[in-house]
Amino acid sequence: MDLGTIKYKLNTVQYKTAEEFVGDLRLVFNNCYTYNSEAAEEYKYVLNIGLRNLKLGLSPSQIIKLTNV
């Protein structure tokens, strides 16, 4: 899953619920943590977004656990 696919799915009205959309966003975040090193800009960017949006000082593994609920 990537942001381009999410944009396409939004533009073509493929999400039936907000939960489907949020699930795809969580998958993008999880993939970023899984497939990038902590030194990668993508990893740092997603970590920053996740921490800012959650407004908590959580580690990436804690964020991943929260998004897998």
C-alpha positions as CSV (number, residue, x, y, z in Angstrom):
1,M,0.0,0.0,0.0
2,D,1.2,3.5,-0.8
3,L,-0.2,7.0,-0.7
4,G,-0.7,7.0,-4.5
5,T,-3.0,4.0,-4.2
6,I,-4.9,5.7,-1.3
7,K,-5.3,8.8,-3.5
8,Y,-6.6,6.7,-6.4
9,K,-9.0,4.8,-4.1
10,L,-10.3,8.2,-2.7
11,N,-10.7,9.7,-6.2
12,T,-12.6,6.6,-7.5
13,V,-14.7,6.3,-4.3
14,Q,-13.6,2.8,-3.4
15,Y,-13.7,3.3,0.3
16,K,-17.0,2.3,1.7
17,T,-16.2,3.3,5.3
18,A,-13.8,5.6,7.1
19,E,-12.3,2.5,8.8
20,E,-11.2,1.2,5.4
21,F,-9.4,4.4,4.7
22,V,-7.8,4.6,8.1
23,G,-6.8,0.9,7.7
24,D,-4.9,1.7,4.5
25,L,-3.2,4.7,6.2
26,R,-2.1,2.5,9.0
27,L,-0.7,0.0,6.6
28,V,1.4,2.7,4.9
29,F,2.8,3.7,8.2
30,N,3.5,0.1,9.2
31,N,5.2,-0.6,5.9
32,C,7.3,2.5,6.3
33,Y,8.6,1.3,9.7
34,T,9.0,-2.3,8.4
35,Y,10.9,-1.6,5.1
36,N,13.0,1.5,6.0
37,S,15.8,1.9,8.5
38,E,15.5,4.4,11.4
39,A,18.0,6.6,9.5
40,A,15.8,6.8,6.4
41,E,14.0,10.1,5.8
42,E,10.7,8.3,5.1
43,Y,10.9,6.5,8.5
44,K,11.6,9.8,10.3
45,Y,8.8,11.6,8.4
46,V,6.2,9.0,9.3
47,L,7.4,8.8,12.9
48,N,7.1,12.6,13.1
49,I,3.6,12.5,11.7
50,G,2.5,9.6,13.9
51,L,3.9,11.2,17.1
52,R,2.4,14.6,16.2
53,N,-1.0,13.2,15.5
54,L,-1.1,10.9,18.5
55,K,0.4,13.6,20.7
56,L,2.2,11.0,22.7
57,G,5.9,10.1,23.1
58,L,5.6,6.6,21.8
59,S,8.3,4.5,20.1
60,P,7.6,3.2,16.6
61,S,6.9,-0.3,17.9
62,Q,4.3,1.2,20.3
63,I,2.7,3.1,17.4
64,I,2.6,0.0,15.3
65,K,0.9,-1.9,18.2
66,L,-1.7,0.9,18.5
67,T,-2.4,0.9,14.7
68,N,-2.9,-2.9,14.7
69,V,-5.9,-2.7,17.0
